Amino acid sequence: MNYVILVGRVGDQPKIITEKPVAKFSLATNEYYKNKAGENVTETEWHNVVFFQSVDFISKAVNKGDLVFVQGKIVTRTWKDQKGDPHWATEIVGKQIELLKSNTKKEEEPVF
């Protein structure tokens, strides 16, 4: 089963491609823990998110900095460039998105 749930902050203003329609944006998720020295550590992971549905909602309601819930699947694409060199990209293909917090509200500090 290929199923992913992410809760994180939108890293850039969603790019809307109306011809397809497609919405693309980066999403930052954080993990908080204490290391062996007892120091608080925050690790941020960046995800590339693509939506082929809910594009109208994303274009009207989702902005850089918003806290969102994303449900979807992980997809890895491969291709060759003009020189024949291989490339790959891993993306989250979103199926559902919910706006949890607008970027105008300050996020509470994490609890370690």
C-alpha positions in Angstrom: 0.0 0.0 0.0 1.3 3.4 -1.0 -0.3 5.9 1.4 1.1 9.0 3.1 -0.3 11.6 5.5 1.7 14.9 6.1 1.0 17.9 8.2 3.3 20.8 7.5 3.8 24.4 6.3 3.5 25.4 2.7 6.9 26.5 1.6 6.1 28.6 -1.4 3.0 30.1 -3.0 1.3 27.2 -4.8 2.0 27.2 -8.6 -1.2 26.7 -10.5 -1.0 25.4 -14.1 -4.5 26.0 -15.5 -4.1 24.0 -18.7 -3.8 20.7 -17.0 -5.1 21.7 -14.2 -2.3 21.1 -11.6 -1.2 22.7 -8.3 2.4 22.3 -7.1 4.0 23.5 -3.9 6.7 22.5 -1.4 5.7 21.4 2.1 7.9 21.5 5.2 7.4 18.9 7.9 9.2 19.1 11.2 10.4 16.4 13.6 11.2 17.5 17.2 13.3 15.5 19.6 16.1 15.8 22.2 19.5 14.5 21.2 21.9 12.5 23.5 23.2 15.8 25.0 19.6 16.7 26.0 19.4 19.6 23.4 16.2 20.3 21.6 16.6 19.5 17.9 14.3 20.3 15.0 14.7 18.5 11.7 12.9 19.8 8.7 12.1 17.6 5.7 10.9 19.2 2.4 8.4 17.5 0.2 7.3 18.3 -3.4 3.5 18.1 -3.5 1.4 17.9 -6.7 -2.4 17.9 -6.9 -4.4 17.0 -10.0 -7.6 17.6 -8.0 -8.7 20.3 -5.5 -6.8 22.7 -7.7 -9.5 25.4 -7.5 -9.5 25.2 -3.7 -5.7 25.4 -3.5 -5.6 28.4 -5.8 -8.1 30.3 -3.7 -7.4 29.2 -0.1 -3.8 27.9 0.3 -0.9 30.3 0.7 2.8 30.3 1.6 3.2 29.6 5.3 -0.2 27.9 5.8 -0.4 24.8 8.0 -2.0 22.0 5.9 -3.0 18.4 6.1 -2.1 16.4 2.9 -3.1 12.9 2.1 -1.9 11.1 -0.9 0.8 8.7 -2.3 4.5 8.8 -3.0 5.5 8.7 -6.7 9.0 8.6 -8.2 9.3 9.8 -11.8 12.4 9.0 -14.0 13.4 10.6 -17.3 16.4 11.3 -19.5 17.5 14.7 -20.5 18.6 15.8 -24.0 22.1 14.4 -23.3 20.6 11.0 -22.3 21.5 11.5 -18.6 19.0 9.9 -16.2 17.1 12.1 -13.7 14.5 11.3 -11.0 12.1 13.1 -8.8 10.1 12.0 -5.8 6.8 13.8 -5.2 3.7 13.5 -3.1 0.7 13.2 -5.4 -2.1 14.6 -3.2 -5.6 13.2 -3.0 -6.9 15.4 -0.1 -5.9 18.7 1.4 -7.3 20.5 4.4 -6.3 24.0 5.6 -5.5 23.7 9.3 -4.1 27.2 10.1 -3.7 30.3 8.1 -0.2 31.8 7.8 -1.4 34.9 9.6 -1.6 33.1 12.9 1.6 32.4 14.9 2.4 28.7 15.3 2.8 27.5 18.9 6.2 26.4 20.0 6.7 22.6 19.9 6.7 20.6 23.1 9.7 18.3 23.5 
